[in-house]
């Protein structure tokens, strides 16, 4: 069985991928903490996986409408 590897990116890369500033992602995390919970390293740095990126893209669309 082939196991899919998960790509993890930092907040700056995640922000660039969806077209917003990093401080926007931090703000969204505080406001929508029931929805956004990216995994963190032992040093407490955010790491966004594919699912987190999809959630951010969905949230961006919902906030624009």
C-alpha positions in Angstrom: 0.0 0.0 0.0 1.4 3.4 -1.0 1.2 6.1 1.7 0.6 9.7 0.7 3.0 12.2 2.1 1.7 15.4 3.5 3.2 18.7 2.6 3.5 21.2 5.4 4.1 24.9 4.7 4.7 27.9 7.0 2.3 30.8 7.4 4.1 33.0 4.9 3.9 30.3 2.2 0.3 29.5 3.0 -0.6 33.2 2.8 1.0 33.6 -0.6 -0.7 30.5 -1.8 -4.2 31.9 -1.1 -3.3 35.6 -1.8 -3.6 37.2 1.6 -1.1 38.6 4.1 0.2 36.4 7.0 -1.4 38.7 9.5 -4.8 38.0 7.9 -4.3 34.3 8.5 -3.5 35.0 12.2 -6.6 37.1 12.5 -8.8 34.5 10.9 -7.4 31.9 13.3 -8.5 34.0 16.2 -11.9 34.8 14.8 -12.7 31.4 13.4 -10.8 29.2 16.0 -13.7 26.6 15.8 -12.8 26.1 12.1 -9.1 26.8 11.7 -6.6 24.9 13.8 -3.4 24.4 11.8 -0.9 22.0 13.3 2.1 23.5 15.1 5.7 22.5 15.6 7.2 22.0 19.1 8.4 25.6 18.8 4.7 26.6 18.2 5.2 27.6 14.6 2.1 27.0 12.4 2.3 24.4 9.7 -0.4 24.3 7.1 -1.2 21.0 5.5 -3.3 20.5 2.3 -6.5 20.3 4.3 -5.7 23.6 6.1 -5.0 25.3 2.8 -8.3 24.2 1.4 -10.1 25.5 4.5 -8.4 28.8 4.1 -9.4 29.1 0.5 -13.0 28.2 1.4 -13.0 30.8 4.1 -11.6 33.5 1.8 -14.4 32.8 -0.7 -17.1 32.9 2.0 -15.8 36.2 3.4 -15.7 37.8 -0.1 -19.4 36.9 -0.8 
